[in-house]
Amino acid sequence: MIDQVQNISSLSLTRGLESLSKDDTTTSPGFGAQVTPGTQTGMSFAEIMGGMATDAMNNIRQGEHMSFEGIKGTASTREVVDAVLSAEQSLQTALAMRDKIVSAYLDITKMQI
């Protein structure tokens, strides 16, 4: 399943947030600027979600790697605990996002046309 999540996007969340925070008039028009409907003015929702999924997957892999290093005795207990807690937080965030997305989908399917 992790490999399927990896195929979503190779864009990292940090690069996405940096590009969103830049004051670049070519990608983000200023307040009151006219934007032609249908033109993309920044990152897409899919790119941001893909970046978040990639980061979560990398945190989980790092936690797994550090736990094996701890078993072998090549990593300190502190490093293992930090990596596992980071992986757990990433997993909980991913599950919460999944639940919200499913809930939103169910709400949309209940709407009358």
Number of C-alpha atoms within 10 A of each C-alpha: 5 13 9 7 13 17 11 16 16 14 17 17 19 13 12 18 13 9 15 14 10 10 11 11 10 9 14 18 14 12 6 6 9 8 12 8 6 6 7 11 13 13 14 11 9 11 17 19 18 21 23 23 26 23 19 25 20 16 21 22 16 17 22 16 14 22 20 14 16 17 12 9 10 10 14 13 15 10 15 21 15 13 21 21 15 17 21 16 15 20 17 13 15 16 12 12 13 12 12 12 12 12 12 12 11 11 10 10 10 9 7 5 4
